[in-house]
Amino acid sequence: MKHISEQVAAGLPTVNPDQRGRHSNRPNRLTDEDIEFVKRHISSFPAEMSHYSRAKNSNQQYLSAMVSVQKMHDEYIVFCQAQKVKPVSMYSYQHIFTTRFNLGFGSPKSDTCSACDNLDSISTPAHKERANEAFERQKSDKKQSSDSQQIYITFDLQQTLPLPKLSTSKAFYLRQVWLYNVGVHLLFGKTNRAYFHIWAENEGGRGCSEVGSALLAFLDSSNCLNKSKHLVAWSDSCSGQNKNFVIVCLWQLLLLRGFEIIDHKFPEPGHTFLDLDRDFAHVEQNVRKHENKIT
């Protein structure tokens, strides 16, 4: 209103547009060269795509959990000093980071179900009913395995881990080696044990062939073929690793080796939480306790 009243008091026939923020006397305004320099520095940090949340946001990438915007800006200042360039402020750096990039830190939280989060979906009640039914079947299979009627396993390729895990600034820009781990949790009678199959990316990928090899190694080390003729396996529906033709061929091979019945079951998509992660966390706690006793 003040702008309009000043224009009318000046006797102008029409009100001129407001020129606030459009003048050229802003000495601290970032130039295009400054913005491009910051973008190049942010792009120098290696990022990876999510394994589980890729379908929800295909453009989202994640930086190392050891990095933060503040640490990145600190390294940016050192980089500018080496290049003899005047650095931008932390506020400007963060603004470019949030507006020009689609980056996160650490691991994405993919525990929520998109179908359950969609309040307008008509099929949500049926979806939840199928999810509850799958969990009830899982509980039933675990109970039968405790009675030594069948072998119960859950398996999953867990999240990749960078090697080496360093917090030094030089490691932020380096291409790290990824460590893969296929975890298998076995329940049979009084046996309650987790098996880990670990390899680095220079030794193999993380596809169905590697998962099948890990399952074969697990069966050989656990001697499951001589314990029962019925195997029940639970996993998520990842088509590149667990739900594919290669794993089906693996089950056919195991039928020829001694199993009579093999049931491969999948929970409802979006509700693929298995007891595997909880059991592995319990094993890791026991390992830490053992290390503390040694030290």
C-alpha positions in Angstrom: 0.0 0.0 0.0 2.9 2.4 0.7 4.3 1.8 -2.7 0.9 2.5 -4.4 0.3 5.7 -2.3 3.7 7.0 -3.2 3.1 6.5 -6.9 -0.3 8.2 -6.7 1.1 11.1 -4.7 3.8 11.6 -7.4 1.0 12.1 -9.9 1.8 9.1 -12.1 -1.1 8.0 -14.3 -0.4 4.3 -13.6 1.4 2.5 -10.9 4.8 1.2 -11.8 5.7 -2.4 -10.9 7.5 -2.9 -7.6 11.3 -3.0 -8.2 12.3 -4.4 -4.8 14.9 -7.1 -5.2 15.4 -6.3 -8.9 18.0 -3.6 -8.7 21.6 -4.1 -9.5 23.2 -2.6 -6.4 23.5 -5.8 -4.4 27.3 -6.3 -3.8 26.8 -9.7 -2.0 24.7 -11.3 -4.7 26.1 -14.6 -5.9 27.4 -14.7 -9.5 26.8 -17.6 -11.9 30.4 -18.5 -11.5 30.1 -18.8 -7.7 27.0 -21.0 -8.0 28.7 -23.3 -10.6 31.8 -23.5 -8.4 29.7 -24.6 -5.4 27.8 -27.1 -7.6 31.1 -28.6 -8.8 32.2 -29.0 -5.2 29.0 -30.7 -4.1 29.1 -33.0 -7.1 32.6 -34.1 -6.2 31.2 -36.1 -3.2 30.4 -39.7 -4.2 26.7 -40.6 -3.8 24.7 -43.8 -4.3 21.1 -44.6 -5.0 18.8 -46.3 -2.5 18.2 -50.0 -3.0 14.7 -50.2 -1.4 13.4 -46.7 -2.0 14.4 -46.4 -5.7 10.9 -46.9 -7.0 9.5 -44.1 -4.8 12.1 -41.5 -5.8 14.3 -42.5 -8.7 16.4 -39.3 -8.6 17.2 -39.4 -4.8 20.8 -40.1 -4.0 22.5 -40.5 -0.6 25.9 -39.3 0.6 27.9 -41.0 3.3 26.5 -40.8 6.8 29.9 -39.5 7.9 29.2 -36.3 5.9 27.0 -33.2 6.7 26.4 -29.9 5.1 28.6 -28.2 7.7 31.5 -30.6 7.0 31.0 -30.1 3.3 31.1 -26.3 3.7 34.3 -26.6 5.8 35.9 -28.6 3.1 34.6 -26.1 0.5 36.4 -23.3 2.3 39.7 -25.3 2.3 39.1 -26.0 -1.4 38.5 -22.3 -2.2 41.7 -21.3 -0.4 43.7 -23.7 -2.5 42.0 -22.4 -5.6 42.3 -18.8 -4.4 38.6 -18.2 -4.7 36.4 -16.3 -2.3 34.0 -18.8 -0.6 30.3 -18.2 -0.2 28.6 -18.3 3.2 27.2 -21.3 4.9 23.7 -20.1 4.2 24.4 -19.7 0.5 26.1 -23.1 0.3 23.2 -24.8 2.1 20.7 -23.0 -0.2 22.4 -24.3 -3.3 22.6 -27.8 -1.7 18.8 -27.9 -1.0 17.5 -26.3 -4.1 19.9 -27.6 -6.8 20.4 -31.2 -5.6 18.3 -34.1 -4.5 20.7 -35.5 -1.9 20.3 -37.1 1.5 22.7 -38.5 4.1 23.1 -42.0 5.3 20.4 -44.6 4.7 16.8 -43.8 3.7 14.0 -44.8 6.0 12.0 -47.3 3.9 10.0 -49.0 6.6 6.7 -47.3 5.8 4.3 -48.7 3.2 3.2 -46.5 0.4 -0.1 -48.3 0.1 -0.9 -47.8 3.8 0.2 -44.1 3.6 -2.3 -43.5 0.8 -5.4 -42.6 2.6 -7.5 -42.3 -0.6 -6.8 -45.9 -1.7 -9.9 -48.1 -1.7 -7.8 -51.3 -1.6 -6.0 -50.4 1.6 -8.1 -52.6 4.0 -7.6 -55.7 1.7 -3.9 -54.8 1.5 -3.6 -54.7 5.3 -5.5 -57.9 5.6 -3.1 -59.7 3.3 -0.2 -58.3 5.3 -1.6 -59.6 8.6 -2.3 -63.0 7.0 1.3 -63.2 5.8 2.6 -62.5 9.3 0.3 -65.1 10.8 1.6 -67.7 8.4 5.1 -66.7 9.2 4.4 -67.3 12.9 2.9 -70.6 12.1 5.9 -71.7 10.1 8.2 -70.7 13.0 6.2 -72.7 15.4 6.4 -75.8 13.2 10.1 -75.4 12.9 10.4 -75.4 16.7 8.7 -78.8 16.7 11.3 -80.1 14.2 8.7 -80.6 11.5 10.3 -78.3 9.0 13.4 -76.1 8.4 12.5 -72.4 8.6 14.9 -69.8 7.1 14.7 -66.1 6.3 17.3 -64.5 4.0 18.0 -61.1 2.7 20.8 -59.1 1.1 21.4 -56.4 3.7 22.4 -52.9 3.1 25.8 -52.3 1.5 28.6 -51.0 3.7 31.5 -48.8 2.5 35.1 -49.8 3.1 37.1 -48.4 4.7 34.8 -46.5 7.1 36.8 -43.3 7.7 35.8 -39.9 9.0 38.9 -38.1 7.5 38.1 -35.4 5.0 40.1 -37.0 2.2 37.9 -40.1 2.3 34.8 -38.0 1.5 36.0 -37.6 -2.1 37.3 -41.1 -2.7 35.5 -44.0 -4.3 35.0 -46.6 -1.6 34.7 -50.3 -1.9 31.2 -51.7 -1.1 30.8 -54.7 1.1 27.9 -57.1 0.5 26.3 -59.4 3.1 23.6 -62.0 2.5 22.2 -62.9 5.9 20.3 -66.2 6.6 18.5 -66.9 9.8 17.9 -70.6 10.6 15.2 -72.0 12.9 15.0 -75.8 13.4 14.2 -77.4 16.7 16.4 -75.8 19.3 18.7 -74.4 16.6 18.4 -70.6 16.4 21.4 -69.2 14.4 22.3 -66.5 12.0 24.7 -67.0 9.1 26.6 -64.2 7.3 28.0 -64.5 3.7 30.2 -61.5 3.1 32.2 -60.4 -0.1 33.4 -57.2 -1.6 32.3 -55.7 -4.9 35.6 -56.6 -6.6 34.7 -60.3 -5.9 31.2 -60.3 -7.2 28.0 -58.3 -7.7 24.8 -58.3 -5.7 22.4 -60.2 -8.0 20.6 -63.4 -8.0 23.7 -65.5 -8.8 25.4 -64.2 -5.7 22.3 -64.7 -3.5 21.9 -68.3 -4.8 25.6 -69.1 -4.1 25.2 -67.7 -0.5 22.2 -70.0 0.0 24.1 -73.0 -1.3 27.0 -72.1 1.1 24.6 -71.8 3.9 23.0 -75.3 3.2 26.5 -76.9 3.1 27.7 -75.3 6.3 24.4 -75.9 8.3 23.9 -79.5 6.9 20.2 -78.8 6.6 19.8 -81.4 3.9 20.2 -84.2 6.5 17.9 -82.7 9.1 14.5 -82.4 7.3 12.8 -83.0 4.0 10.7 -79.8 4.2 12.3 -76.3 3.7 10.3 -73.1 4.2 12.1 -69.9 3.1 10.9 -66.3 3.6 12.3 -63.3 1.8 11.2 -60.0 0.3 10.0 -59.8 -3.4 13.1 -58.2 -4.9 13.1 -59.5 -8.4 16.8 -58.9 -9.0 17.8 -61.1 -6.0 15.1 -63.2 -4.5 12.2 -63.6 -6.8 13.5 -64.7 -10.1 14.2 -67.7 -12.4 17.7 -68.4 -11.0 16.4 -68.9 -7.4 13.6 -71.2 -8.8 16.3 -73.3 -10.5 18.2 -73.4 -7.2 15.1 -74.8 -5.5 14.8 -77.4 -8.2 18.4 -78.4 -7.6 17.8 -78.8 -3.9 14.8 -81.0 -4.6 17.1 -83.3 -6.6 19.6 -83.3 -3.7 17.3 -84.4 -1.0 14.5 -82.0 -0.1 10.9 -83.2 -0.9 9.1 -79.9 -0.3 10.4 -76.3 -0.6 8.1 -73.4 0.1 9.4 -69.9 -0.9 7.1 -67.3 0.6 6.9 -63.6 0.3 5.2 -61.1 2.6 2.9 -58.4 1.3 4.9 -55.7 -0.6 5.5 -52.8 1.8 5.4 -55.1 4.8 8.5 -57.2 4.2 10.0 -56.8 7.7 11.3 -60.2 8.8 12.8 -61.4 12.1 16.1 -61.4 10.3 17.1 -57.9 11.2 16.2 -58.3 14.8 18.1 -61.6 15.1 21.2 -60.1 13.4 21.1 -57.1 15.8 21.0 -59.6 18.7 24.0 -61.4 17.3 25.9 -58.1 16.8 25.3 -57.2 20.5 26.7 -60.5 21.6 29.8 -60.0 19.5 30.4 -56.5 21.1 30.0 -58.0 24.6 32.5 -60.7 23.7 35.0 -58.0 22.4 34.6 -56.0 25.6 35.5 -59.0 27.7 38.6 -59.6 25.6 39.8 -56.0 26.0 
